[in-house]
Amino acid sequence: MEKQISLGANENVFGKCAEAVRRICRCAGMPQRMLRNYYSKVLGENVGEARARAMTEAQAAFFAVTLPVDYPLALRFVVCAWFVVALRKLRVKG
């Protein structure tokens, strides 16, 4: 005698979970899309996701270099190196 299990109820739960994950991913990516649209408007040209990410990283590195005054010297060198690398990435993407 074969045993058969009906998965009708579980399929509905999995569908709802998948939809919730899709919705969360869509909402999590919204700030990145908004920044990309902002960069596109400011520059007057279409900015791709990779270039927008590189621009955001360069801005974050710039603020990390300029804003904190009481960092140890070693950490300042690391942050400055991050800023230089971020600018080089931006130059390659642009």
MIMI-165974 format. One record per atom (N, C-alpha, C, CB): residue in one letter; x, y, z. Coordinates in steps of 0.02 Angstrom, whole numbers, padded with zeros to 5 digits, always signed. Glycine has a CB too. Layout:
AXYZ...
//
This chain:
M+00042-00059+00000M+00000+00000+00000M+00045+00063+00000M-00048-00001+00061E+00031+00107-00046E+00071+00168-00051E+00042+00222-00006E+00073+00193-00124K+00088+00261+00020K+00067+00317+00062K+00076+00380+00021K+00108+00321+00129Q+00025+00419+00016Q+00028+00482-00021Q+00011+00539+00027Q-00022+00482-00081I+00052+00591+00022I+00043+00649+00066I+00023+00708+00022I+00108+00665+00106S-00028+00742+00043S-00050+00801+00007S-00013+00862+00035S-00127+00809+00014L+00017+00900-00009L+00056+00959+00011L+00020+01024-00008L+00125+00958-00021G-00043+01022-00016G-00080+01082-00037G-00073+01140+00011G-00153+01065-00046A-00079+01126+00075A-00075+01180+00125A-00003+01206+00129A-00098+01155+00194N+00047+01162+00125N+00116+01184+00129N+00136+01226+00069N+00162+01124+00135E+00111+01210+00010E+00127+01249-00049E+00103+01320-00042E+00097+01217-00111N+00045+01329-00012N+00018+01396-00001N+00062+01435+00047N-00054+01392+00026V+00087+01403+00099V+00131+01436+00147V+00196+01455+00114V+00144+01390+00208F+00224+01410+00074F+00287+01425+00039F+00277+01483-00011F+00312+01363+00002G+00221+01485-00044G+00207+01540-00090G+00203+01607-00054G+00141+01527-00127K+00171+01607+00004K+00167+01669+00043K+00235+01691+00068K+00119+01660+00102C+00276+01643+00090C+00343+01659+00113C+00386+01686+00056C+00377+01597+00144A+00380+01655-00002A+00419+01678-00060A+00398+01749-00080A+00410+01631-00119E+00334+01763-00077E+00310+01831-00094E+00336+01881-00042E+00233+01832-00097A+00336+01862+00022A+00361+01907+00074A+00436+01922+00064A+00349+01877+00144V+00475+01871+00046V+00546+01881+00034V+00556+01927-00026V+00581+01813+00022R+00517+01917-00080R+00522+01961-00138R+00506+02033-00120R+00475+01937-00194R+00455+02043-00080R+00435+02110-00060R+00490+02143-00017R+00368+02108-00020I+00520+02104+00028I+00573+02131+00070I+00634+02150+00028I+00593+02080+00125C+00651+02108-00021C+00708+02123-00065C+00695+02185-00106C+00722+02063-00111R+00633+02193-00129R+00615+02252-00168R+00622+02315-00125R+00544+02246-00196C+00599+02312-00063C+00603+02370-00018C+00675+02384+00003C+00559+02359+00044A+00715+02332+00012A+00784+02341+00033A+00825+02374-00023A+00815+02274+00053G+00808+02362-00086G+00845+02391-00141G+00821+02460-00161G+00841+02346-00200M+00768+02485-00129M+00741+02549-00148M+00789+02608-00137M+00678+02562-00109P+00825+02612-00080P+00872+02668-00072P+00925+02669-00125P+00904+02665-00004Q+00949+02610-00146Q+01000+02607-00198Q+00972+02633-00264Q+01026+02536-00206R+00910+02614-00280R+00879+02639-00342R+00868+02714-00339R+00812+02603-00355M+00849+02739-00280M+00838+02811-00273M+00903+02849-00282M+00807+02827-00205L+00958+02823-00253L+01023+02856-00261L+01045+02854-00334L+01076+02821-00217R+01034+02797-00368R+01053+02792-00438R+01014+02843-00480R+01040+02721-00464N+00949+02851-00466N+00910+02901-00502N+00934+02972-00486N+00835+02895-00483Y+00953+02985-00424Y+00979+03050-00405Y+01044+03065-00442Y+00990+03054-00329Y+01090+03017-00442Y+01153+03026-00477Y+01141+03037-00552Y+01199+02966-00466S+01093+03002-00580S+01078+03010-00651S+01053+03080-00666S+01026+02959-00674K+01010+03107-00622K+00984+03175-00632K+01039+03227-00624K+00927+03189-00583V+01082+03218-00574V+01134+03267-00561V+01186+03268-00618V+01169+03253-00494L+01205+03208-00641L+01256+03204-00693L+01228+03214-00763L+01291+03138-00690G+01163+03207-00771G+01132+03215-00836G+01143+03157-00883G+01157+03278-00867E+01162+03100-00855E+01172+03040-00896E+01149+02980-00855E+01247+03032-00917N+01138+02924-00889N+01115+02864-00855N+01172+02833-00814N+01087+02814-00905V+01160+02822-00750V+01210+02793-00706V+01188+02722-00689V+01219+02835-00641G+01232+02674-00701G+01217+02604-00686G+01224+02588-00612G+01262+02559-00727E+01203+02528-00594E+01206+02507-00524E+01277+02505-00498E+01173+02439-00515A+01323+02478-00537A+01392+02472-00514A+01424+02541-00503A+01434+02431-00564R+01411+02586-00549R+01439+02654-00542R+01408+02691-00483R+01428+02694-00608A+01343+02682-00473A+01310+02714-00416A+01337+02687-00350A+01233+02704-00419R+01349+02621-00348R+01379+02591-00288R+01449+02618-00276R+01380+02514-00295A+01488+02626-00329A+01556+02653-00323A+01554+02725-00300A+01594+02647-00390M+01506+02765-00325M+01500+02835-00303M+01481+02839-00230M+01448+02871-00346T+01436+02796-00208T+01415+02796-00138T+01473+02775-00093T+01355+02749-00128E+01512+02726-00115E+01570+02704-00075E+01622+02760-00071E+01601+02641-00106A+01633+02796-00125A+01681+02851-00124A+01658+02907-00077A+01691+02879-00195Q+01593+02920-00077Q+01568+02971-00031Q+01575+02950+00041Q+01494+02987-00047A+01560+02886+00055A+01567+02861+00124A+01640+02863+00146A+01540+02789+00129A+01686+02846+00101A+01757+02848+00118A+01779+02920+00129A+01799+02816+00061F+01754+02967+00089F+01772+03037+00099F+01749+03062+00167F+01740+03080+00044F+01687+03045+00186F+01663+03066+00252F+01702+03032+00308F+01589+03051+00259A+01723+02970+00298A+01763+02936+00349A+01832+02969+00356A+01771+02862+00332V+01857+02998+00303V+01922+03032+00306V+01915+03100+00339V+01953+03039+00236T+01864+03137+00321T+01860+03208+00342T+01826+03219+00409T+01824+03246+00290L+01776+03181+00426L+01737+03198+00486L+01770+03180+00553L+01671+03163+00482P+01790+03119+00564P+01817+03104+00631P+01886+03134+00641P+01820+03028+00642V+01894+03169+00697V+01957+03203+00710V+02001+03163+00757V+01944+03273+00738D+01972+03123+00800D+02010+03090+00853D+02025+03016+00839D+01972+03095+00917Y+02032+02997+00775Y+02052+02929+00758Y+02126+02919+00771Y+02035+02913+00684P+02146+02859+00788P+02218+02844+00792P+02250+02851+00723P+02231+02774+00820L+02314+02862+00722L+02350+02875+00659L+02346+02815+00612L+02422+02892+00673A+02352+02755+00639A+02349+02694+00597A+02281+02688+00563A+02363+02631+00639L+02228+02703+00599L+02162+02699+00570L+02151+02752+00517L+02109+02705+00625R+02182+02810+00527R+02178+02863+00477R+02210+02841+00411R+02211+02928+00502F+02268+02807+00416F+02301+02781+00356F+02257+02730+00320F+02369+02750+00374V+02225+02687+00358V+02181+02636+00328V+02122+02670+00293V+02155+02588+00382V+02092+02719+00324V+02035+02754+00294V+02057+02793+00233V+02002+02801+00346C+02115+02823+00235C+02141+02859+00176C+02153+02811+00118C+02206+02897+00193A+02180+02752+00134A+02190+02702+00082A+02123+02679+00052A+02228+02640+00110W+02073+02672+00095W+02006+02654+00071W+01979+02707+00024W+01957+02644+00131F+01990+02771+00041F+01967+02826-00001F+02001+02824-00069F+01980+02893+00034V+02066+02813-00070V+02103+02810-00133V+02078+02751-00176V+02179+02803-00121V+02068+02693-00145V+02044+02635-00181V+01974+02647-00208V+02044+02572-00136A+01932+02679-00168A+01863+02694-00190A+01863+02743-00249A+01822+02724-00131L+01908+02792-00247L+01912+02838-00304L+01937+02803-00367L+01959+02897-00287R+01984+02758-00359R+02008+02721-00418R+01953+02676-00447R+02069+02678-00399K+01914+02645-00403K+01858+02604-00426K+01808+02647-00464K+01822+02569-00367L+01795+02706-00438L+01748+02752-00471L+01775+02773-00539L+01735+02813-00427R+01839+02785-00544R+01868+02806-00608R+01863+02749-00659R+01942+02826-00598V+01872+02688-00637V+01866+02630-00682V+01794+02622-00705V+01892+02566-00649K+01747+02630-00659K+01675+02620-00675K+01650+02677-00719K+01633+02616-00611G+01677+02737-00710G+01652+02795-00747G+01683+02799-00813G+01664+02857-00709
//
